[in-house]
Amino acid sequence: MNATVLDQPLTIEPADLARKIQEGENLVLIDVRTTGEFRSGHIPRSINIPMDEIEARLDDVPEGGQVVL
């Protein structure tokens, strides 16, 4: 994966994210909660990579869209 690291992460408001999803914007949604929390409910099309596994699983992040954690 060829990633760009930001010194300061950007933030997005939930309503703006909902709009981007509804408009079909090319996003890679990563749910960083535990697997159990993810199973209890999540945004459709999101991928579960728990926060403590992010660094080790960077290759699991699909390319081609804006990544939103």
Predicted model as a PDB file, atoms N, CA, C, CB and O in Angstrom, pLDDT in the B-factor column:
MODEL        1                                                                  
ATOM      1  N   MET A   1       0.844  -1.184   0.000  1.00 50.00           N  
ATOM      2  CA  MET A   1       0.000   0.000   0.000  1.00 50.00           C  
ATOM      3  C   MET A   1       0.878   1.231   0.000  1.00 50.00           C  
ATOM      4  CB  MET A   1      -0.954   0.007   1.211  1.00 50.00           C  
ATOM      5  O   MET A   1       1.827   1.319   0.780  1.00 50.00           O  
ATOM      6  N   ASN A   2       0.582   2.159  -0.843  1.00 53.00           N  
ATOM      7  CA  ASN A   2       1.312   3.410  -0.929  1.00 53.00           C  
ATOM      8  C   ASN A   2       0.486   4.478  -0.225  1.00 53.00           C  
ATOM      9  CB  ASN A   2       1.608   3.801  -2.415  1.00 53.00           C  
ATOM     10  O   ASN A   2      -0.399   5.082  -0.831  1.00 53.00           O  
ATOM     11  N   ALA A   3       0.768   4.709   1.040  1.00 57.00           N  
ATOM     12  CA  ALA A   3      -0.053   5.617   1.840  1.00 57.00           C  
ATOM     13  C   ALA A   3       0.642   6.956   2.046  1.00 57.00           C  
ATOM     14  CB  ALA A   3      -0.380   4.986   3.191  1.00 57.00           C  
ATOM     15  O   ALA A   3       1.870   7.046   2.052  1.00 57.00           O  
ATOM     16  N   THR A   4      -0.161   7.976   2.212  1.00 60.00           N  
ATOM     17  CA  THR A   4       0.322   9.295   2.575  1.00 60.00           C  
ATOM     18  C   THR A   4      -0.031   9.521   4.032  1.00 60.00           C  
ATOM     19  CB  THR A   4      -0.284  10.407   1.658  1.00 60.00           C  
ATOM     20  O   THR A   4      -1.192   9.392   4.420  1.00 60.00           O  
ATOM     21  N   VAL A   5       0.951   9.854   4.829  1.00 62.00           N  
ATOM     22  CA  VAL A   5       0.714  10.085   6.247  1.00 62.00           C  
ATOM     23  C   VAL A   5       0.576  11.587   6.466  1.00 62.00           C  
ATOM     24  CB  VAL A   5       1.867   9.489   7.123  1.00 62.00           C  
ATOM     25  O   VAL A   5       1.389  12.380   5.990  1.00 62.00           O  
ATOM     26  N   LEU A   6      -0.455  11.952   7.186  1.00 60.00           N  
ATOM     27  CA  LEU A   6      -0.689  13.358   7.500  1.00 60.00           C  
ATOM     28  C   LEU A   6      -0.162  13.669   8.890  1.00 60.00           C  
ATOM     29  CB  LEU A   6      -2.189  13.704   7.400  1.00 60.00           C  
ATOM     30  O   LEU A   6      -0.302  12.859   9.806  1.00 60.00           O  
ATOM     31  N   ASP A   7       0.446  14.845   9.049  1.00 65.00           N  
ATOM     32  CA  ASP A   7       0.890  15.258  10.377  1.00 65.00           C  
ATOM     33  C   ASP A   7      -0.315  15.451  11.298  1.00 65.00           C  
ATOM     34  CB  ASP A   7       1.721  16.558  10.292  1.00 65.00           C  
ATOM     35  O   ASP A   7      -0.262  15.126  12.484  1.00 65.00           O  
ATOM     36  N   GLN A   8      -1.378  15.974  10.746  1.00 70.00           N  
ATOM     37  CA  GLN A   8      -2.599  16.224  11.511  1.00 70.00           C  
ATOM     38  C   GLN A   8      -3.762  15.579  10.761  1.00 70.00           C  
ATOM     39  CB  GLN A   8      -2.841  17.766  11.722  1.00 70.00           C  
ATOM     40  O   GLN A   8      -4.103  16.017   9.662  1.00 70.00           O  
ATOM     41  N   PRO A   9      -4.375  14.548  11.337  1.00 76.00           N  
ATOM     42  CA  PRO A   9      -5.507  13.918  10.646  1.00 76.00           C  
ATOM     43  C   PRO A   9      -6.639  14.913  10.408  1.00 76.00           C  
ATOM     44  CB  PRO A   9      -6.027  12.723  11.455  1.00 76.00           C  
ATOM     45  O   PRO A   9      -6.865  15.820  11.210  1.00 76.00           O  
ATOM     46  N   LEU A  10      -7.329  14.735   9.320  1.00 84.00           N  
ATOM     47  CA  LEU A  10      -8.500  15.549   9.024  1.00 84.00           C  
ATOM     48  C   LEU A  10      -9.695  14.935   9.734  1.00 84.00           C  
ATOM     49  CB  LEU A  10      -8.750  15.652   7.485  1.00 84.00           C  
ATOM     50  O   LEU A  10      -9.729  13.726   9.962  1.00 84.00           O  
ATOM     51  N   THR A  11     -10.664  15.749  10.081  1.00 90.00           N  
ATOM     52  CA  THR A  11     -11.873  15.232  10.714  1.00 90.00           C  
ATOM     53  C   THR A  11     -13.059  15.482   9.787  1.00 90.00           C  
ATOM     54  CB  THR A  11     -12.105  15.894  12.108  1.00 90.00           C  
ATOM     55  O   THR A  11     -13.045  16.383   8.948  1.00 90.00           O  
ATOM     56  N   ILE A  12     -14.084  14.654   9.968  1.00 92.00           N  
ATOM     57  CA  ILE A  12     -15.303  14.798   9.187  1.00 92.00           C  
ATOM     58  C   ILE A  12     -16.488  14.636  10.127  1.00 92.00           C  
ATOM     59  CB  ILE A  12     -15.361  13.761   8.020  1.00 92.00           C  
ATOM     60  O   ILE A  12     -16.499  13.749  10.981  1.00 92.00           O  
ATOM     61  N   GLU A  13     -17.455  15.471   9.968  1.00 94.00           N  
ATOM     62  CA  GLU A  13     -18.663  15.396  10.785  1.00 94.00           C  
ATOM     63  C   GLU A  13     -19.524  14.232  10.298  1.00 94.00           C  
ATOM     64  CB  GLU A  13     -19.460  16.735  10.731  1.00 94.00           C  
ATOM     65  O   GLU A  13     -19.535  13.936   9.103  1.00 94.00           O  
ATOM     66  N   PRO A  14     -20.241  13.571  11.199  1.00 93.00           N  
ATOM     67  CA  PRO A  14     -21.091  12.445  10.800  1.00 93.00           C  
ATOM     68  C   PRO A  14     -22.064  12.777   9.666  1.00 93.00           C  
ATOM     69  CB  PRO A  14     -21.869  11.962  11.988  1.00 93.00           C  
ATOM     70  O   PRO A  14     -22.261  11.959   8.767  1.00 93.00           O  
ATOM     71  N   ALA A  15     -22.666  13.955   9.697  1.00 96.00           N  
ATOM     72  CA  ALA A  15     -23.614  14.328   8.640  1.00 96.00           C  
ATOM     73  C   ALA A  15     -22.915  14.449   7.286  1.00 96.00           C  
ATOM     74  CB  ALA A  15     -24.311  15.654   8.992  1.00 96.00           C  
ATOM     75  O   ALA A  15     -23.483  14.089   6.255  1.00 96.00           O  
ATOM     76  N   ASP A  16     -21.674  14.959   7.294  1.00 96.00           N  
ATOM     77  CA  ASP A  16     -20.916  15.074   6.052  1.00 96.00           C  
ATOM     78  C   ASP A  16     -20.531  13.693   5.524  1.00 96.00           C  
ATOM     79  CB  ASP A  16     -19.660  15.931   6.268  1.00 96.00           C  
ATOM     80  O   ASP A  16     -20.569  13.454   4.317  1.00 96.00           O  
ATOM     81  N   LEU A  17     -20.162  12.792   6.423  1.00 95.00           N  
ATOM     82  CA  LEU A  17     -19.847  11.424   6.006  1.00 95.00           C  
ATOM     83  C   LEU A  17     -21.081  10.752   5.427  1.00 95.00           C  
ATOM     84  CB  LEU A  17     -19.299  10.604   7.189  1.00 95.00           C  
ATOM     85  O   LEU A  17     -20.999  10.096   4.388  1.00 95.00           O  
ATOM     86  N   ALA A  18     -22.219  10.907   6.083  1.00 95.00           N  
ATOM     87  CA  ALA A  18     -23.470  10.317   5.578  1.00 95.00           C  
ATOM     88  C   ALA A  18     -23.784  10.834   4.179  1.00 95.00           C  
ATOM     89  CB  ALA A  18     -24.644  10.630   6.533  1.00 95.00           C  
ATOM     90  O   ALA A  18     -24.217  10.070   3.316  1.00 95.00           O  
ATOM     91  N   ARG A  19     -23.567  12.122   3.952  1.00 96.00           N  
ATOM     92  CA  ARG A  19     -23.814  12.707   2.638  1.00 96.00           C  
ATOM     93  C   ARG A  19     -22.872  12.119   1.595  1.00 96.00           C  
ATOM     94  CB  ARG A  19     -23.657  14.228   2.692  1.00 96.00           C  
ATOM     95  O   ARG A  19     -23.302  11.779   0.493  1.00 96.00           O  
ATOM     96  N   LYS A  20     -21.605  11.999   1.929  1.00 95.00           N  
ATOM     97  CA  LYS A  20     -20.625  11.438   1.005  1.00 95.00           C  
ATOM     98  C   LYS A  20     -20.982   9.994   0.648  1.00 95.00           C  
ATOM     99  CB  LYS A  20     -19.214  11.504   1.614  1.00 95.00           C  
ATOM    100  O   LYS A  20     -20.862   9.592  -0.509  1.00 95.00           O  
ATOM    101  N   ILE A  21     -21.417   9.225   1.630  1.00 94.00           N  
ATOM    102  CA  ILE A  21     -21.811   7.836   1.378  1.00 94.00           C  
ATOM    103  C   ILE A  21     -23.028   7.808   0.465  1.00 94.00           C  
ATOM    104  CB  ILE A  21     -22.112   7.093   2.707  1.00 94.00           C  
ATOM    105  O   ILE A  21     -23.061   7.056  -0.509  1.00 94.00           O  
ATOM    106  N   GLN A  22     -24.024   8.624   0.776  1.00 95.00           N  
ATOM    107  CA  GLN A  22     -25.254   8.665  -0.014  1.00 95.00           C  
ATOM    108  C   GLN A  22     -24.983   9.099  -1.455  1.00 95.00           C  
ATOM    109  CB  GLN A  22     -26.263   9.611   0.633  1.00 95.00           C  
ATOM    110  O   GLN A  22     -25.630   8.611  -2.382  1.00 95.00           O  
ATOM    111  N   GLU A  23     -24.041  10.003  -1.643  1.00 96.00           N  
ATOM    112  CA  GLU A  23     -23.703  10.489  -2.979  1.00 96.00           C  
ATOM    113  C   GLU A  23     -22.798   9.521  -3.741  1.00 96.00           C  
ATOM    114  CB  GLU A  23     -23.030  11.842  -2.879  1.00 96.00           C  
ATOM    115  O   GLU A  23     -22.473   9.758  -4.904  1.00 96.00           O  
ATOM    116  N   GLY A  24     -22.397   8.437  -3.088  1.00 94.00           N  
ATOM    117  CA  GLY A  24     -21.570   7.432  -3.752  1.00 94.00           C  
ATOM    118  C   GLY A  24     -20.112   7.811  -3.900  1.00 94.00           C  
ATOM    119  O   GLY A  24     -19.412   7.297  -4.772  1.00 94.00           O  
ATOM    120  N   GLU A  25     -19.656   8.712  -3.046  1.00 94.00           N  
ATOM    121  CA  GLU A  25     -18.252   9.120  -3.110  1.00 94.00           C  
ATOM    122  C   GLU A  25     -17.353   7.911  -2.854  1.00 94.00           C  
ATOM    123  CB  GLU A  25     -17.957  10.249  -2.081  1.00 94.00           C  
ATOM    124  O   GLU A  25     -17.698   7.027  -2.069  1.00 94.00           O  
ATOM    125  N   ASN A  26     -16.217   7.879  -3.510  1.00 94.00           N  
ATOM    126  CA  ASN A  26     -15.297   6.753  -3.400  1.00 94.00           C  
ATOM    127  C   ASN A  26     -14.575   6.801  -2.056  1.00 94.00           C  
ATOM    128  CB  ASN A  26     -14.280   6.761  -4.564  1.00 94.00           C  
ATOM    129  O   ASN A  26     -13.579   7.508  -1.905  1.00 94.00           O  
ATOM    130  N   LEU A  27     -15.078   6.049  -1.086  1.00 94.00           N  
ATOM    131  CA  LEU A  27     -14.533   6.020   0.262  1.00 94.00           C  
ATOM    132  C   LEU A  27     -14.154   4.606   0.651  1.00 94.00           C  
ATOM    133  CB  LEU A  27     -15.532   6.594   1.261  1.00 94.00           C  
ATOM    134  O   LEU A  27     -14.779   3.641   0.208  1.00 94.00           O  
ATOM    135  N   VAL A  28     -13.135   4.486   1.475  1.00 94.00           N  
ATOM    136  CA  VAL A  28     -12.782   3.225   2.117  1.00 94.00           C  
ATOM    137  C   VAL A  28     -13.077   3.445   3.589  1.00 94.00           C  
ATOM    138  CB  VAL A  28     -11.257   2.804   1.857  1.00 94.00           C  
ATOM    139  O   VAL A  28     -12.356   4.172   4.272  1.00 94.00           O  
ATOM    140  N   LEU A  29     -14.141   2.816   4.080  1.00 96.00           N  
ATOM    141  CA  LEU A  29     -14.577   3.009   5.465  1.00 96.00           C  
ATOM    142  C   LEU A  29     -13.986   1.905   6.337  1.00 96.00           C  
ATOM    143  CB  LEU A  29     -16.133   3.016   5.566  1.00 96.00           C  
ATOM    144  O   LEU A  29     -14.216   0.720   6.097  1.00 96.00           O  
ATOM    145  N   ILE A  30     -13.226   2.305   7.346  1.00 96.00           N  
ATOM    146  CA  ILE A  30     -12.607   1.347   8.253  1.00 96.00           C  
ATOM    147  C   ILE A  30     -13.149   1.584   9.653  1.00 96.00           C  
ATOM    148  CB  ILE A  30     -11.055   1.466   8.228  1.00 96.00           C  
ATOM    149  O   ILE A  30     -12.990   2.659  10.231  1.00 96.00           O  
ATOM    150  N   ASP A  31     -13.792   0.555  10.179  1.00 96.00           N  
ATOM    151  CA  ASP A  31     -14.335   0.589  11.536  1.00 96.00           C  
ATOM    152  C   ASP A  31     -13.243   0.060  12.461  1.00 96.00           C  
ATOM    153  CB  ASP A  31     -15.670  -0.262  11.660  1.00 96.00           C  
ATOM    154  O   ASP A  31     -12.846  -1.100  12.351  1.00 96.00           O  
ATOM    155  N   VAL A  32     -12.761   0.895  13.362  1.00 96.00           N  
ATOM    156  CA  VAL A  32     -11.624   0.539  14.209  1.00 96.00           C  
ATOM    157  C   VAL A  32     -12.032  -0.018  15.573  1.00 96.00           C  
ATOM    158  CB  VAL A  32     -10.748   1.743  14.406  1.00 96.00           C  
ATOM    159  O   VAL A  32     -11.195  -0.185  16.460  1.00 96.00           O  
ATOM    160  N   ARG A  33     -13.314  -0.299  15.728  1.00 97.00           N  
ATOM    161  CA  ARG A  33     -13.773  -0.879  16.997  1.00 97.00           C  
ATOM    162  C   ARG A  33     -13.402  -2.366  17.048  1.00 97.00           C  
ATOM    163  CB  ARG A  33     -15.316  -0.693  17.166  1.00 97.00           C  
ATOM    164  O   ARG A  33     -12.917  -2.921  16.062  1.00 97.00           O  
ATOM    165  N   THR A  34     -13.626  -2.995  18.175  1.00 97.00           N  
ATOM    166  CA  THR A  34     -13.343  -4.424  18.307  1.00 97.00           C  
ATOM    167  C   THR A  34     -14.254  -5.223  17.379  1.00 97.00           C  
ATOM    168  CB  THR A  34     -13.522  -4.887  19.773  1.00 97.00           C  
ATOM    169  O   THR A  34     -15.277  -4.718  16.917  1.00 97.00           O  
ATOM    170  N   THR A  35     -13.880  -6.458  17.114  1.00 96.00           N  
ATOM    171  CA  THR A  35     -14.671  -7.325  16.245  1.00 96.00           C  
ATOM    172  C   THR A  35     -16.079  -7.506  16.799  1.00 96.00           C  
ATOM    173  CB  THR A  35     -13.988  -8.687  16.078  1.00 96.00           C  
ATOM    174  O   THR A  35     -17.044  -7.504  16.036  1.00 96.00           O  
ATOM    175  N   GLY A  36     -16.211  -7.663  18.113  1.00 97.00           N  
ATOM    176  CA  GLY A  36     -17.528  -7.820  18.722  1.00 97.00           C  
ATOM    177  C   GLY A  36     -18.396  -6.589  18.537  1.00 97.00           C  
ATOM    178  O   GLY A  36     -19.587  -6.703  18.247  1.00 97.00           O  
ATOM    179  N   GLU A  37     -17.811  -5.417  18.701  1.00 97.00           N  
ATOM    180  CA  GLU A  37     -18.558  -4.175  18.490  1.00 97.00           C  
ATOM    181  C   GLU A  37     -18.978  -4.050  17.030  1.00 97.00           C  
ATOM    182  CB  GLU A  37     -17.714  -2.953  18.911  1.00 97.00           C  
ATOM    183  O   GLU A  37     -20.098  -3.631  16.740  1.00 97.00           O  
ATOM    184  N   PHE A  38     -18.094  -4.408  16.119  1.00 98.00           N  
ATOM    185  CA  PHE A  38     -18.396  -4.353  14.691  1.00 98.00           C  
ATOM    186  C   PHE A  38     -19.562  -5.278  14.359  1.00 98.00           C  
ATOM    187  CB  PHE A  38     -17.157  -4.735  13.859  1.00 98.00           C  
ATOM    188  O   PHE A  38     -20.458  -4.900  13.604  1.00 98.00           O  
ATOM    189  N   ARG A  39     -19.557  -6.490  14.920  1.00 97.00           N  
ATOM    190  CA  ARG A  39     -20.631  -7.450  14.663  1.00 97.00           C  
ATOM    191  C   ARG A  39     -21.983  -6.956  15.162  1.00 97.00           C  
ATOM    192  CB  ARG A  39     -20.305  -8.777  15.314  1.00 97.00           C  
ATOM    193  O   ARG A  39     -23.024  -7.330  14.622  1.00 97.00           O  
ATOM    194  N   SER A  40     -21.965  -6.117  16.190  1.00 97.00           N  
ATOM    195  CA  SER A  40     -23.234  -5.642  16.757  1.00 97.00           C  
ATOM    196  C   SER A  40     -23.885  -4.574  15.883  1.00 97.00           C  
ATOM    197  CB  SER A  40     -23.007  -5.088  18.161  1.00 97.00           C  
ATOM    198  O   SER A  40     -25.054  -4.243  16.082  1.00 97.00           O  
ATOM    199  N   GLY A  41     -23.145  -4.031  14.919  1.00 97.00           N  
ATOM    200  CA  GLY A  41     -23.682  -3.037  13.999  1.00 97.00           C  
ATOM    201  C   GLY A  41     -22.584  -2.185  13.428  1.00 97.00           C  
ATOM    202  O   GLY A  41     -21.652  -1.795  14.132  1.00 97.00           O  
ATOM    203  N   HIS A  42     -22.696  -1.890  12.129  1.00 96.00           N  
ATOM    204  CA  HIS A  42     -21.677  -1.082  11.470  1.00 96.00           C  
ATOM    205  C   HIS A  42     -22.239  -0.463  10.195  1.00 96.00           C  
ATOM    206  CB  HIS A  42     -20.433  -1.931  11.153  1.00 96.00           C  
ATOM    207  O   HIS A  42     -23.310  -0.850   9.728  1.00 96.00           O  
ATOM    208  N   ILE A  43     -21.527   0.478   9.647  1.00 94.00           N  
ATOM    209  CA  ILE A  43     -21.907   1.126   8.394  1.00 94.00           C  
ATOM    210  C   ILE A  43     -21.717   0.115   7.276  1.00 94.00           C  
ATOM    211  CB  ILE A  43     -21.066   2.427   8.134  1.00 94.00           C  
ATOM    212  O   ILE A  43     -20.659  -0.509   7.195  1.00 94.00           O  
ATOM    213  N   PRO A  44     -22.710  -0.066   6.412  1.00 91.00           N  
ATOM    214  CA  PRO A  44     -22.546  -0.987   5.282  1.00 91.00           C  
ATOM    215  C   PRO A  44     -21.294  -0.639   4.465  1.00 91.00           C  
ATOM    216  CB  PRO A  44     -23.798  -0.951   4.377  1.00 91.00           C  
ATOM    217  O   PRO A  44     -20.957   0.534   4.303  1.00 91.00           O  
ATOM    218  N   ARG A  45     -20.628  -1.647   3.965  1.00 90.00           N  
ATOM    219  CA  ARG A  45     -19.398  -1.545   3.159  1.00 90.00           C  
ATOM    220  C   ARG A  45     -18.159  -1.223   3.982  1.00 90.00           C  
ATOM    221  CB  ARG A  45     -19.571  -0.490   2.098  1.00 90.00           C  
ATOM    222  O   ARG A  45     -17.069  -1.112   3.422  1.00 90.00           O  
ATOM    223  N   SER A  46     -18.298  -1.068   5.308  1.00 95.00           N  
ATOM    224  CA  SER A  46     -17.118  -0.773   6.114  1.00 95.00           C  
ATOM    225  C   SER A  46     -16.337  -2.064   6.369  1.00 95.00           C  
ATOM    226  CB  SER A  46     -17.520  -0.099   7.456  1.00 95.00           C  
ATOM    227  O   SER A  46     -16.886  -3.165   6.331  1.00 95.00           O  
ATOM    228  N   ILE A  47     -15.062  -1.894   6.624  1.00 96.00           N  
ATOM    229  CA  ILE A  47     -14.150  -2.994   6.901  1.00 96.00           C  
ATOM    230  C   ILE A  47     -13.748  -2.880   8.367  1.00 96.00           C  
ATOM    231  CB  ILE A  47     -12.892  -2.967   5.948  1.00 96.00           C  
ATOM    232  O   ILE A  47     -13.482  -1.783   8.860  1.00 96.00           O  
ATOM    233  N   ASN A  48     -13.703  -4.008   9.057  1.00 97.00           N  
ATOM    234  CA  ASN A  48     -13.310  -3.981  10.461  1.00 97.00           C  
ATOM    235  C   ASN A  48     -11.822  -4.279  10.598  1.00 97.00           C  
ATOM    236  CB  ASN A  48     -14.137  -4.990  11.276  1.00 97.00           C  
ATOM    237  O   ASN A  48     -11.363  -5.383  10.303  1.00 97.00           O  
ATOM    238  N   ILE A  49     -11.084  -3.278  11.049  1.00 97.00           N  
ATOM    239  CA  ILE A  49      -9.686  -3.447  11.434  1.00 97.00           C  
ATOM    240  C   ILE A  49      -9.538  -2.743  12.779  1.00 97.00           C  
ATOM    241  CB  ILE A  49      -8.682  -2.861  10.337  1.00 97.00           C  
ATOM    242  O   ILE A  49      -9.419  -1.519  12.829  1.00 97.00           O  
ATOM    243  N   PRO A  50      -9.545  -3.518  13.877  1.00 97.00           N  
ATOM    244  CA  PRO A  50      -9.449  -2.891  15.196  1.00 97.00           C  
ATOM    245  C   PRO A  50      -8.224  -1.983  15.312  1.00 97.00           C  
ATOM    246  CB  PRO A  50      -9.401  -3.960  16.280  1.00 97.00           C  
ATOM    247  O   PRO A  50      -7.176  -2.261  14.730  1.00 97.00           O  
ATOM    248  N   MET A  51      -8.370  -0.914  16.058  1.00 95.00           N  
ATOM    249  CA  MET A  51      -7.341   0.119  16.179  1.00 95.00           C  
ATOM    250  C   MET A  51      -5.972  -0.477  16.512  1.00 95.00           C  
ATOM    251  CB  MET A  51      -7.740   1.132  17.248  1.00 95.00           C  
ATOM    252  O   MET A  51      -4.960  -0.042  15.962  1.00 95.00           O  
ATOM    253  N   ASP A  52      -5.932  -1.459  17.401  1.00 95.00           N  
ATOM    254  CA  ASP A  52      -4.627  -2.008  17.788  1.00 95.00           C  
ATOM    255  C   ASP A  52      -4.011  -2.902  16.709  1.00 95.00           C  
ATOM    256  CB  ASP A  52      -4.766  -2.795  19.075  1.00 95.00           C  
ATOM    257  O   ASP A  52      -2.900  -3.402  16.886  1.00 95.00           O  
ATOM    258  N   GLU A  53      -4.726  -3.112  15.583  1.00 95.00           N  
ATOM    259  CA  GLU A  53      -4.204  -3.919  14.477  1.00 95.00           C  
ATOM    260  C   GLU A  53      -3.894  -3.090  13.223  1.00 95.00           C  
ATOM    261  CB  GLU A  53      -5.199  -5.007  14.130  1.00 95.00           C  
ATOM    262  O   GLU A  53      -3.370  -3.619  12.243  1.00 95.00           O  
ATOM    263  N   ILE A  54      -4.216  -1.810  13.256  1.00 91.00           N  
ATOM    264  CA  ILE A  54      -4.089  -0.970  12.051  1.00 91.00           C  
ATOM    265  C   ILE A  54      -2.687  -1.042  11.446  1.00 91.00           C  
ATOM    266  CB  ILE A  54      -4.429   0.485  12.384  1.00 91.00           C  
ATOM    267  O   ILE A  54      -2.550  -1.328  10.256  1.00 91.00           O  
ATOM    268  N   GLU A  55      -1.677  -0.797  12.213  1.00 91.00           N  
ATOM    269  CA  GLU A  55      -0.323  -0.748  11.668  1.00 91.00           C  
ATOM    270  C   GLU A  55       0.072  -2.079  11.030  1.00 91.00           C  
ATOM    271  CB  GLU A  55       0.674  -0.378  12.764  1.00 91.00           C  
ATOM    272  O   GLU A  55       0.676  -2.091   9.957  1.00 91.00           O  
ATOM    273  N   ALA A  56      -0.257  -3.183  11.666  1.00 95.00           N  
ATOM    274  CA  ALA A  56       0.101  -4.501  11.147  1.00 95.00           C  
ATOM    275  C   ALA A  56      -0.731  -4.905   9.932  1.00 95.00           C  
ATOM    276  CB  ALA A  56      -0.057  -5.537  12.232  1.00 95.00           C  
ATOM    277  O   ALA A  56      -0.325  -5.786   9.173  1.00 95.00           O  
ATOM    278  N   ARG A  57      -1.893  -4.272   9.738  1.00 95.00           N  
ATOM    279  CA  ARG A  57      -2.792  -4.691   8.662  1.00 95.00           C  
ATOM    280  C   ARG A  57      -2.969  -3.634   7.572  1.00 95.00           C  
ATOM    281  CB  ARG A  57      -4.136  -5.040   9.238  1.00 95.00           C  
ATOM    282  O   ARG A  57      -3.996  -3.622   6.893  1.00 95.00           O  
ATOM    283  N   LEU A  58      -2.001  -2.761   7.395  1.00 91.00           N  
ATOM    284  CA  LEU A  58      -2.106  -1.734   6.363  1.00 91.00           C  
ATOM    285  C   LEU A  58      -2.323  -2.331   4.978  1.00 91.00           C  
ATOM    286  CB  LEU A  58      -0.859  -0.874   6.360  1.00 91.00           C  
ATOM    287  O   LEU A  58      -2.980  -1.713   4.140  1.00 91.00           O  
ATOM    288  N   ASP A  59      -1.791  -3.507   4.724  1.00 93.00           N  
ATOM    289  CA  ASP A  59      -1.991  -4.150   3.419  1.00 93.00           C  
ATOM    290  C   ASP A  59      -3.432  -4.582   3.201  1.00 93.00           C  
ATOM    291  CB  ASP A  59      -1.078  -5.353   3.285  1.00 93.00           C  
ATOM    292  O   ASP A  59      -3.819  -4.855   2.064  1.00 93.00           O  
ATOM    293  N   ASP A  60      -4.240  -4.652   4.255  1.00 93.00           N  
ATOM    294  CA  ASP A  60      -5.654  -5.017   4.137  1.00 93.00           C  
ATOM    295  C   ASP A  60      -6.533  -3.835   3.729  1.00 93.00           C  
ATOM    296  CB  ASP A  60      -6.150  -5.589   5.451  1.00 93.00           C  
ATOM    297  O   ASP A  60      -7.711  -4.015   3.421  1.00 93.00           O  
ATOM    298  N   VAL A  61      -5.967  -2.636   3.726  1.00 92.00           N  
ATOM    299  CA  VAL A  61      -6.730  -1.440   3.368  1.00 92.00           C  
ATOM    300  C   VAL A  61      -6.765  -1.330   1.850  1.00 92.00           C  
ATOM    301  CB  VAL A  61      -6.110  -0.152   4.010  1.00 92.00           C  
ATOM    302  O   VAL A  61      -5.724  -1.156   1.217  1.00 92.00           O  
ATOM    303  N   PRO A  62      -7.962  -1.430   1.257  1.00 90.00           N  
ATOM    304  CA  PRO A  62      -8.057  -1.333  -0.203  1.00 90.00           C  
ATOM    305  C   PRO A  62      -7.604   0.045  -0.703  1.00 90.00           C  
ATOM    306  CB  PRO A  62      -9.500  -1.610  -0.661  1.00 90.00           C  
ATOM    307  O   PRO A  62      -7.793   1.059  -0.031  1.00 90.00           O  
ATOM    308  N   GLU A  63      -7.009   0.054  -1.886  1.00 89.00           N  
ATOM    309  CA  GLU A  63      -6.595   1.307  -2.507  1.00 89.00           C  
ATOM    310  C   GLU A  63      -7.723   1.845  -3.369  1.00 89.00           C  
ATOM    311  CB  GLU A  63      -5.315   1.112  -3.347  1.00 89.00           C  
ATOM    312  O   GLU A  63      -8.648   1.118  -3.732  1.00 89.00           O  
ATOM    313  N   GLY A  64      -7.636   3.123  -3.691  1.00 86.00           N  
ATOM    314  CA  GLY A  64      -8.566   3.688  -4.649  1.00 86.00           C  
ATOM    315  C   GLY A  64      -9.653   4.557  -4.068  1.00 86.00           C  
ATOM    316  O   GLY A  64     -10.589   4.913  -4.784  1.00 86.00           O  
ATOM    317  N   GLY A  65      -9.572   4.909  -2.814  1.00 88.00           N  
ATOM    318  CA  GLY A  65     -10.574   5.795  -2.243  1.00 88.00           C  
ATOM    319  C   GLY A  65     -10.018   6.531  -1.051  1.00 88.00           C  
ATOM    320  O   GLY A  65      -8.965   6.180  -0.518  1.00 88.00           O  
ATOM    321  N   GLN A  66     -10.735   7.555  -0.638  1.00 89.00           N  
ATOM    322  CA  GLN A  66     -10.348   8.299   0.550  1.00 89.00           C  
ATOM    323  C   GLN A  66     -10.630   7.404   1.753  1.00 89.00           C  
ATOM    324  CB  GLN A  66     -11.118   9.672   0.654  1.00 89.00           C  
ATOM    325  O   GLN A  66     -11.743   6.903   1.911  1.00 89.00           O  
ATOM    326  N   VAL A  67      -9.622   7.205   2.599  1.00 91.00           N  
ATOM    327  CA  VAL A  67      -9.764   6.340   3.768  1.00 91.00           C  
ATOM    328  C   VAL A  67     -10.359   7.143   4.917  1.00 91.00           C  
ATOM    329  CB  VAL A  67      -8.396   5.726   4.178  1.00 91.00           C  
ATOM    330  O   VAL A  67      -9.887   8.227   5.259  1.00 91.00           O  
ATOM    331  N   VAL A  68     -11.420   6.570   5.505  1.00 93.00           N  
ATOM    332  CA  VAL A  68     -12.084   7.186   6.652  1.00 93.00           C  
ATOM    333  C   VAL A  68     -12.097   6.177   7.779  1.00 93.00           C  
ATOM    334  CB  VAL A  68     -13.532   7.655   6.300  1.00 93.00           C  
ATOM    335  O   VAL A  68     -12.619   5.073   7.622  1.00 93.00           O  
ATOM    336  N   LEU A  69     -11.520   6.550   8.927  1.00 92.00           N  
ATOM    337  CA  LEU A  69     -11.528   5.680  10.108  1.00 92.00           C  
ATOM    338  C   LEU A  69     -12.612   6.131  11.040  1.00 92.00           C  
ATOM    339  CB  LEU A  69     -10.163   5.684  10.826  1.00 92.00           C  
ATOM    340  O   LEU A  69     -12.799   5.538  12.103  1.00 92.00           O  
TER     341      LEU A  69                                                      
ENDMDL                                                                          
END                                                                             
